[in-house]
């Protein structure tokens, strides 16, 4: 805690000085989400399945994600620093060294053109892949989809970002340290790369295509990974919204091989707002990773899992969300643990309470 407070103080002081010299604006914000999830398979160690990285503790009250964020914004410069804790951080940042385990976001940006919205950002940033983030309150479902849980939540590197003046197109290209990495894998001498194209033909439609190209292994065992993320968010009416997503990836079978293993994952979410302050969402999803590139099961058919969920949300005021979700997962193999036996299905009920400021 002392270390976190120290970094907040450093960031605040630095940005106060920057505010004086560049006439920028400093703002402080925060987020906290508490949850209780009950896994009906009753795991003895209270851990949800290993491929779930959010809300992943069972039968206990805990914090999924809590952070304090400082943001600085000026005409030609910007910066963000967010320090965080929670079970989400434990699960996703376990491989990072030292204080980096608690850095949710840390980046600086510079506007490269006086007349165009062209920026260079460097540091630790939210991932350019997917329509779901780690901040549950901003997502349509309480828990994250399988496709989001098993693709990067964050990335570290440099990004060039351009938005057209009418706001309809966003174009990005980035050099990255790896697949959800702050510190690069030891022995890996190559950068990874990413792109993003986003198009808003109208206020009711958003279309996105993101890519990743790179390797997340040492040079001695280098396997190239190619990943494509597509999704569309469509506002069907004032009360109904639909999200359709599809991810597909390939990775080399062996170093230098022309053969690849493929995994893919479609997802669909339908959200309905019957009245102000209330929302209902249903989700259907499927994840096929037969060769265990992303999710390792050790079973004959790998990870071939279907999921359905439904949640109801109550938002008494803009910055508070109380949410309840039921979720069922069913796999081709017995990849789940039910008490001390293997099982092909898993179900859980999750309640969360989130506050932002």
C-alpha positions as CSV (number, residue, x, y, z in Angstrom):
1,X,0.0,0.0,0.0
2,X,2.9,2.4,0.8
3,X,4.4,1.7,-2.6
4,X,1.1,2.5,-4.3
5,X,0.6,5.7,-2.4
6,X,4.2,6.7,-3.3
7,X,3.6,6.3,-7.0
8,X,0.3,8.2,-6.8
9,X,2.2,11.1,-5.1
10,X,4.9,11.0,-7.7
11,X,2.4,11.1,-10.6
12,X,0.4,13.9,-9.0
13,X,3.5,16.0,-8.5
14,X,4.8,15.5,-12.0
15,X,1.5,16.3,-13.5
16,X,1.0,19.4,-11.4
17,X,4.3,20.7,-12.8
18,X,3.2,19.8,-16.3
19,X,-0.1,21.5,-15.8
20,X,1.7,24.7,-14.9
21,X,3.9,24.6,-18.1
22,X,1.5,23.3,-20.7
23,X,-1.9,24.5,-19.3
24,X,-3.2,21.0,-19.3
25,X,-5.8,19.4,-17.0
26,X,-5.2,16.8,-14.3
27,X,-8.0,14.5,-13.2
28,X,-8.2,11.7,-10.6
29,X,-10.6,8.9,-11.0
30,X,-11.2,5.4,-9.6
31,X,-13.0,2.2,-9.7
32,X,-13.8,-0.7,-7.3
33,X,-15.8,-3.9,-7.9
34,X,-16.5,-6.4,-5.1
35,X,-18.1,-9.7,-6.0
36,X,-19.3,-13.0,-4.7
37,X,-19.3,-16.0,-7.1
38,X,-20.6,-19.4,-6.2
39,X,-19.3,-22.3,-8.4
40,X,-21.9,-25.1,-8.2
41,X,-19.1,-27.7,-8.9
42,X,-17.8,-26.7,-5.4
43,X,-14.0,-26.7,-6.1
44,X,-12.1,-27.6,-2.9
45,X,-9.5,-24.8,-3.5
46,X,-12.2,-22.2,-4.2
47,X,-10.7,-21.4,-7.7
48,X,-12.9,-21.2,-10.7
49,X,-11.6,-23.0,-13.9
50,X,-8.1,-21.9,-14.8
51,X,-9.1,-20.3,-18.2
52,X,-11.2,-17.7,-16.3
53,X,-9.2,-14.7,-15.1
54,X,-11.9,-12.4,-13.8
55,X,-14.2,-13.1,-10.9
56,X,-12.2,-16.3,-10.5
57,X,-12.7,-17.1,-6.8
58,X,-15.6,-19.2,-5.6
59,X,-17.6,-19.0,-2.4
60,X,-15.9,-16.0,-1.0
61,X,-16.4,-12.2,-1.0
62,X,-13.5,-10.6,-2.8
63,X,-12.4,-7.6,-4.9
64,X,-12.2,-8.3,-8.6
65,X,-10.5,-5.0,-9.6
66,X,-9.9,-1.7,-7.7
67,X,-7.7,1.1,-9.0
68,X,-6.9,4.8,-8.7
69,X,-6.1,6.6,-11.9
70,X,-4.5,9.9,-12.6
71,X,-4.8,11.4,-16.1
72,X,-3.2,14.4,-17.6
73,X,-4.4,16.0,-20.8
74,X,-3.1,19.0,-22.7
75,X,-3.3,20.1,-26.3
76,X,-0.3,18.2,-27.5
77,X,0.4,15.8,-24.6
78,X,-1.4,13.2,-22.4
79,X,-0.5,10.7,-19.7
80,X,-2.2,8.1,-17.6
81,X,-1.2,6.1,-14.5
82,X,-3.5,3.6,-12.8
83,X,-2.4,1.4,-9.9
84,X,-4.6,-1.5,-9.0
85,X,-5.3,-4.6,-6.9
86,X,-7.7,-7.5,-6.9
87,X,-8.1,-11.0,-8.0
88,X,-8.1,-9.9,-11.6
89,X,-4.6,-8.4,-11.1
90,X,-3.4,-11.6,-9.3
91,X,-4.5,-13.8,-12.2
92,X,-3.4,-11.6,-15.1
93,X,-0.2,-10.0,-13.9
94,X,1.3,-13.0,-12.1
95,X,4.2,-13.3,-14.6
96,X,5.2,-9.6,-14.3
97,X,8.1,-8.7,-11.9
98,X,7.9,-6.5,-8.8
99,X,5.8,-3.4,-8.8
100,X,4.6,-4.0,-12.4
101,X,2.2,-6.5,-10.9
102,X,0.1,-3.6,-9.7
103,X,0.3,-1.3,-12.8
104,X,-3.0,-1.4,-14.5
105,X,-2.1,1.4,-16.9
106,X,0.9,3.7,-17.4
107,X,1.4,5.6,-20.6
108,X,2.3,8.9,-22.2
109,X,1.2,10.3,-25.5
110,X,2.2,13.1,-27.9
111,X,0.2,14.6,-30.7
112,X,2.3,14.4,-33.8
113,X,0.2,16.7,-35.9
114,X,-1.1,20.2,-35.0
115,X,-4.0,20.0,-37.4
116,X,-4.9,16.2,-37.3
117,X,-5.8,13.8,-34.6
118,X,-2.5,11.8,-34.9
119,X,-1.0,10.5,-31.6
120,X,2.0,8.5,-30.5
121,X,1.4,6.6,-27.2
122,X,3.9,4.6,-25.3
123,X,3.8,2.4,-22.2
124,X,1.3,0.0,-20.7
125,X,-2.1,0.4,-22.4
126,X,-5.5,-1.4,-22.6
127,X,-5.5,-4.0,-25.3
128,X,-6.5,-3.1,-28.9
129,X,-8.2,-6.5,-29.1
130,X,-11.8,-7.2,-28.2
131,X,-15.0,-5.3,-27.1
132,X,-14.7,-6.2,-23.4
133,X,-12.3,-4.7,-20.9
134,X,-11.3,-5.6,-17.4
135,X,-13.7,-2.9,-16.1
136,X,-16.8,-5.0,-15.6
137,X,-19.1,-2.0,-15.2
138,X,-18.4,-0.9,-18.8
139,X,-19.2,-4.4,-20.2
140,X,-22.6,-5.8,-21.1
141,X,-22.2,-9.0,-19.0
142,X,-21.0,-9.4,-15.4
143,X,-18.2,-11.9,-16.3
144,X,-16.0,-11.8,-19.3
145,X,-16.6,-13.9,-22.4
146,X,-14.3,-16.9,-23.1
147,X,-12.9,-15.0,-26.1
148,X,-12.0,-12.0,-23.9
149,X,-10.6,-14.1,-21.0
150,X,-8.2,-15.8,-23.4
151,X,-6.9,-12.9,-25.4
152,X,-4.9,-9.9,-24.2
153,X,-6.5,-7.5,-21.6
154,X,-3.5,-5.2,-21.7
155,X,-0.4,-4.6,-23.8
156,X,2.9,-2.8,-23.5
157,X,4.6,-1.0,-26.4
158,X,4.2,2.0,-28.7
159,X,1.1,2.9,-30.7
160,X,0.4,5.3,-33.5
161,X,-3.3,6.2,-33.5
162,X,-5.2,8.3,-36.1
163,X,-8.8,9.4,-35.9
164,X,-10.5,11.2,-38.8
165,X,-12.0,14.6,-38.1
166,X,-15.5,13.3,-38.5
167,X,-14.8,10.6,-36.0
168,X,-15.9,7.7,-38.3
169,X,-12.5,6.0,-38.7
170,X,-9.9,5.0,-36.2
171,X,-6.6,3.5,-37.5
172,X,-3.8,2.2,-35.3
173,X,-0.5,0.4,-35.6
174,X,1.6,-0.8,-32.7
175,X,4.9,-2.5,-31.8
176,X,4.4,-4.7,-28.7
177,X,6.4,-6.6,-26.1
178,X,4.3,-9.7,-26.6
179,X,0.9,-11.3,-26.1
180,X,-0.3,-9.6,-22.9
181,X,3.2,-8.8,-21.7
182,X,4.8,-5.8,-19.9
183,X,8.2,-7.4,-19.6
184,X,9.2,-9.4,-22.7
185,X,9.8,-13.2,-22.4
186,X,13.5,-14.0,-21.6
187,X,15.3,-15.0,-24.7
188,X,12.8,-13.4,-27.1
189,X,14.6,-10.8,-29.4
190,X,11.7,-9.9,-31.6
191,X,8.9,-7.4,-31.2
192,X,5.3,-8.3,-31.8
193,X,3.0,-6.2,-34.0
194,X,-0.7,-5.2,-34.0
195,X,-3.2,-3.2,-36.0
196,X,-6.7,-1.9,-35.5
197,X,-9.3,-0.5,-37.9
198,X,-12.5,0.8,-36.5
199,X,-15.4,2.3,-38.5
200,X,-18.6,4.0,-37.3
201,X,-20.9,4.4,-40.3
202,X,-23.5,5.9,-38.0
203,X,-24.2,6.6,-34.3
204,X,-25.8,3.2,-34.1
205,X,-23.1,0.9,-35.6
206,X,-19.5,0.3,-34.7
207,X,-17.3,-2.2,-36.7
208,X,-13.8,-3.3,-35.6
209,X,-11.0,-5.4,-37.0
210,X,-7.8,-5.9,-34.9
211,X,-4.8,-8.1,-35.6
212,X,-1.8,-9.5,-33.7
213,X,1.4,-10.9,-35.3
214,X,4.3,-12.1,-33.2
215,X,5.8,-14.7,-30.9
216,X,5.5,-15.1,-27.2
217,X,8.3,-17.7,-26.8
218,X,12.1,-17.5,-26.6
219,X,14.0,-17.5,-30.0
220,X,15.1,-21.1,-29.4
221,X,11.4,-22.3,-29.5
222,X,10.0,-19.5,-31.7
223,X,6.4,-20.2,-32.9
224,X,4.7,-17.4,-34.9
225,X,1.2,-16.5,-33.9
226,X,-1.3,-14.8,-36.2
227,X,-4.5,-13.5,-34.6
228,X,-7.6,-11.8,-36.0
229,X,-10.4,-10.1,-33.9
230,X,-13.6,-8.9,-35.5
231,X,-16.7,-7.5,-33.9
232,X,-19.7,-5.3,-34.4
233,X,-21.8,-3.4,-31.9
234,X,-25.2,-2.5,-33.3
235,X,-27.9,-0.4,-31.5
236,X,-31.0,-2.0,-32.9
237,X,-33.3,0.4,-31.0
238,X,-33.3,2.7,-28.0
239,X,-33.7,-0.3,-25.8
240,X,-32.0,-3.2,-27.7
241,X,-28.3,-3.6,-28.5
242,X,-26.5,-6.6,-30.2
243,X,-22.8,-7.5,-30.1
244,X,-21.4,-10.0,-32.5
245,X,-17.8,-11.1,-32.3
246,X,-15.5,-13.6,-33.9
247,X,-11.8,-14.4,-33.1
248,X,-9.6,-16.7,-35.0
249,X,-5.9,-17.4,-34.5
250,X,-3.1,-19.7,-35.8
251,X,0.2,-20.7,-34.4
252,X,3.0,-22.7,-36.0
253,X,3.1,-26.4,-35.1
254,X,6.9,-26.3,-34.7
255,X,9.7,-23.8,-35.2
256,X,10.2,-23.2,-39.0
257,X,7.2,-25.3,-39.9
258,X,4.7,-24.2,-42.6
259,X,1.9,-26.0,-40.7
260,X,-0.2,-24.3,-38.1
261,X,-2.8,-25.1,-35.5
262,X,-6.0,-23.0,-35.5
263,X,-8.3,-21.9,-32.8
264,X,-11.5,-19.8,-33.1
265,X,-14.3,-18.4,-30.9
266,X,-17.6,-16.8,-31.9
267,X,-19.7,-14.8,-29.3
268,X,-23.1,-13.0,-29.4
269,X,-24.6,-10.8,-26.7
270,X,-28.1,-9.2,-26.7
271,X,-28.9,-6.5,-24.2
272,X,-32.3,-5.1,-23.4
273,X,-33.1,-2.0,-21.3
274,X,-36.8,-2.4,-20.2
275,X,-36.8,0.8,-18.1
276,X,-34.3,3.3,-17.0
277,X,-31.8,2.0,-14.4
278,X,-32.4,-1.7,-15.4
279,X,-30.8,-3.9,-18.0
280,X,-30.9,-7.5,-19.0
281,X,-28.3,-9.3,-21.2
282,X,-28.0,-12.8,-22.6
283,X,-24.8,-14.3,-24.1
284,X,-24.0,-17.3,-26.2
285,X,-20.5,-18.3,-27.0
286,X,-18.2,-21.1,-28.2
287,X,-14.5,-21.6,-28.0
288,X,-12.6,-24.2,-30.1
289,X,-9.0,-24.8,-29.2
290,X,-8.6,-28.4,-30.1
291,X,-4.8,-28.3,-30.1
292,X,-4.6,-26.5,-26.7
293,X,-2.7,-23.5,-28.1
294,X,-4.3,-21.1,-25.6
295,X,-6.2,-23.3,-23.1
296,X,-4.4,-26.4,-22.1
297,X,-6.6,-29.3,-20.9
298,X,-4.6,-32.4,-21.4
299,X,-7.6,-34.2,-22.8
300,X,-8.3,-35.9,-26.1
301,X,-10.3,-33.1,-27.8
302,X,-8.7,-30.2,-26.1
303,X,-10.8,-27.2,-25.2
304,X,-14.1,-27.2,-27.1
305,X,-16.5,-25.4,-24.9
306,X,-20.0,-23.9,-25.3
307,X,-21.3,-21.3,-22.9
308,X,-24.5,-19.5,-22.1
309,X,-25.3,-16.8,-19.5
310,X,-27.9,-14.3,-18.5
311,X,-27.6,-11.3,-16.2
312,X,-29.7,-8.5,-14.8
313,X,-28.3,-5.2,-13.8
314,X,-29.6,-2.4,-11.6
315,X,-27.9,1.0,-11.8
316,X,-29.5,3.3,-9.2
317,X,-27.2,6.2,-10.3
318,X,-24.8,6.6,-13.1
319,X,-21.6,5.5,-11.2
320,X,-23.0,2.5,-9.4
321,X,-23.9,-1.0,-10.8
322,X,-25.4,-3.9,-8.9
323,X,-25.4,-7.0,-11.1
324,X,-26.4,-10.7,-10.9
325,X,-25.4,-13.4,-13.5
326,X,-25.9,-17.1,-14.0
327,X,-23.5,-18.9,-16.3
328,X,-23.3,-22.4,-17.7
329,X,-20.3,-23.9,-19.5
330,X,-20.3,-27.3,-21.3
331,X,-17.2,-28.9,-22.8
332,X,-16.7,-31.9,-25.1
333,X,-14.3,-33.5,-22.6
334,X,-14.4,-33.7,-18.8
335,X,-12.2,-30.7,-18.3
336,X,-13.9,-29.5,-15.1
337,X,-13.5,-30.6,-11.5
338,X,-16.7,-31.4,-9.6
339,X,-15.8,-31.9,-6.0
340,X,-13.0,-34.4,-6.6
341,X,-14.3,-35.9,-9.9
342,X,-14.0,-34.8,-13.5
343,X,-17.1,-33.3,-15.3
344,X,-18.0,-31.9,-18.7
345,X,-20.0,-28.9,-17.3
346,X,-19.6,-26.0,-15.0
347,X,-22.1,-23.6,-13.7
348,X,-21.8,-20.5,-11.4
349,X,-23.8,-17.6,-10.1
350,X,-22.0,-14.3,-9.7
351,X,-23.1,-11.1,-7.9
352,X,-21.0,-7.9,-8.2
353,X,-21.2,-4.4,-6.9
354,X,-19.2,-1.7,-8.7
355,X,-18.6,2.0,-8.1
356,X,-16.7,4.4,-10.2
357,X,-15.7,8.0,-9.5
